[in-house]
């Protein structure tokens, strides 16, 4: 469990298109085997420490001819940014993916300052 000990808690959120590959014949749509897409997201304001970030699919456009396989994660979370990660494998064909995210964590208040 992540515990936040602060008088100031920040919540940032967004909705990001990771890719759209059906129109241009991209690898997610035409390929097979293990495939991955990442997108770096920058928070609207820096957190005091890396926040808790949750991500989920807000749109997925998949071919119905194979099993739907998806691994959704966040990675490399820092005070200022993180990466959305989408992975698929085998014969799954993915036309496009959009992911929603929410970050919750401690932020600096106007009374927070450092001498050195």
Buried (B, 14 or more C-beta within 10 A) or exposed (E): EEEBEBEBEBEBEBEBEBBBBBEEEBBBBEBEEEBEBEBEBEBEEBBBBBBBBEBEEEEBBBEEEEEEEBEBEBEEBBBEBBBBBBBBBEEBBBBBBBBBBBBBBBBBEEEEEEEE
